[in-house]
């Protein structure tokens, strides 16, 4: 059993906690090219999309067909550059603000 754990540990992907946009920026200087960061963004988008579809949340993000996770990461990266005074807030909240501004629901 300990050998299996050791092998798993050696080949596992490093994990880091993301709390604030400062944390995310530290680990993802260019979030559009880091698979962890794109996955983090995809998770937020999927959660919000599901809540919107289930009418558990007022629609705030209306993505057009063809928008990619990498594109969303670039939108977030640009928002971070333009809003350095808000980087101490939760990364997920800042991401939602950035995406809602870029892809608002009419």
N, C-alpha and C positions, 0 to 999 in steps of 0.2 A: 504494500500500500504506500509506503513512504517513497518508493521509487517512482510510482505513478505521480505522486504529488510533486516530486523533484523535477520530473520531466515536464509536467504541466507548468510548473513555476518557471522553468528555463525558457519555455517557448511561448509564454503568455505575453500579451501586449501590455505595456505599462499603462497604468490607470492613474488619473489625477482628478482631484475634485475641482469642480467648477462652481464657484459661488457668484462672484462679481464679474463684471466685464474686465476688471483689472486681471483677475485670475485667467479668464479665457484668453485675453490678449497676451498674457505672459506665455501661455502654452501654444497659442495659435497666432503668431504674428501675421500670417496670411491664411485666414481660415478657409479660403477657397481651395487650398491645395493639401490640407491636412485631413486625412480620412476621419480621425476622431472628431474634429471640429465640424466637418460636413455631417457626420452622423449625429452629433449633438443637435445641430440645427434641424436636421431631418426629423428627429424625435419631437422637438418643440412644434414644428409645423404639423406633423401627424396628429399630435395631441390636440392642438387647437382646431384643426380641420374636423376631427372626430367630434369634439364638443360642439362645434358649429353645426355639423350635420344632425346631431341629436337634439338640437335646439336647447342645449344646456348653457349656451354662451351667445351673446349678441355678436353677430358677424362683424369682425373687425379686419379680417384679412381675406381678400378675394384675389387669389392667384390666377393669372391667365394661363391658358394651356401652353405648355412648353417651357415654363419657368423651371430651371434646374436648381438643385441644392447648392451647387457651386455658385450660381448667380445670386442666390439668397445670401450666401456667405460673403460675397463681394459687396452686396448692399449693406450688410451688417458692418463689414470692415470699414466702409466709407462713413457710415453713421458714427462709428467709434472715433474715427479721425476728426470728425466735425463736432463731437460732443465730449471732449476730454473731462469736463467737469462732472459728468454723470457716470464715470467708469466705476465708482464705488457702489453703484446700485446692482441688483441682481442681473446677471447676464441674460437670463431668460426674459426678464421684463424689458430690458433694453433691446433685446432682439425683437420682441413683439412690437415695440414702439417703432423701431427702424423699418420693419416689414410692413406694418400697418400704414406708415407714411408713404412707403413706396408703392404699395398695392392696396389702396383703400377700397372699401366696398362703397359703391355708389348708392 
